[in-house]
Amino acid sequence: MARKIVLTSGKGGVGKTTVCANLGMQLAKLGFRVVLIDVDIGLNNLDVVMGVEDRVIFDITDAIMGRCRPKQALVQDKNISSLYVMPSSAAYNRTNIMGEHIKNVIEQLDSSFDYILIDCPAGVEAGFHRAVFPANEAIIVVTPHLSSIRDADKVIGLLGDYNIEYKGLVVNRVRGDLLLNGEMMTVENIVRALNLPLLGVIPEDDAIGLSNQGGRVQSIESARAFTLLSENIHNGSKKIFDCTFKYRGILGYIKRNIKKHV
């Protein structure tokens, strides 16, 4: 039976899809069977981030409407054989799709995978409820900004209406130089504000924005951060990536000041 985890945030632009993609990759590299499901119907981009958009034949709406079996809508990753993507539809009347439809598709994949990661749309409208309905666990993705924290707090409250057995927090796009300079909200303060277990901290990574696949190629630092995140999720460990390590000491102080003025 797969662990069904929804990745949500409330606010858009926090890097939720990027976290979903890279977490899925790391879990698959650990040897698990993983499927990433995009339920942002009409605004799909998980297939683009994963670099499989040119290989999509069927999508989740085809599986829901019975035009294909759920497994036929899966696209296997080019590099990791145990990793699959179920893309969303770029154009479809979203009002016709309910959480029960998504759950039915996921239940047909349940026995074939160890992890089912559900990429939730931004906001707290119908798309949010569709994505959360089939899940048993939730990862709330935030950035160190007040607007992101406020929206995440609203999402956490809404999750109480669903059968979510566990909720955890990922703080994304953290800049170690700003943390040490006292110019960014600390991870400790974010955890205190949201009162959730911390699963991982992901550094701001220019390599992701420059990637040809939009988010699945990272620096050594962010790759390590996602590895720790995947191990924490599977093993229950609490190893958190230190985004400040390369900005400490004399050389780190110089790096911080150079970056501040670039």
TAHU-V664086 format. One record per run of one state. SS is the DSSP state (h for helix, s for strand, l for the rest). FROM is the first residue (numbers start at 0). LEN is the number of residues. If there is no record, write none. Layout:
BEGIN
SS_FROM_LEN + SS_FROM_LEN
END
This chain:
BEGIN
l_0_2 + s_2_6 + l_8_7 + h_15_14 + l_29_4 + s_33_5 + l_38_7 + h_45_4 + l_49_3 + h_52_3 + l_55_4 + h_59_5 + l_64_5 + h_69_4 + s_73_3 + l_76_6 + s_82_4 + l_86_7 + h_93_3 + l_96_2 + h_98_14 + l_112_2 + s_114_5 + l_119_6 + h_125_8 + l_133_3 + s_136_7 + l_143_2 + h_145_14 + l_159_6 + s_165_9 + l_174_1 + h_175_5 + l_180_6 + h_186_8 + l_194_2 + s_196_7 + l_203_2 + h_205_5 + l_210_9 + h_219_16 + l_235_9 + h_244_3 + l_247_1 + h_248_13 + l_261_1
END
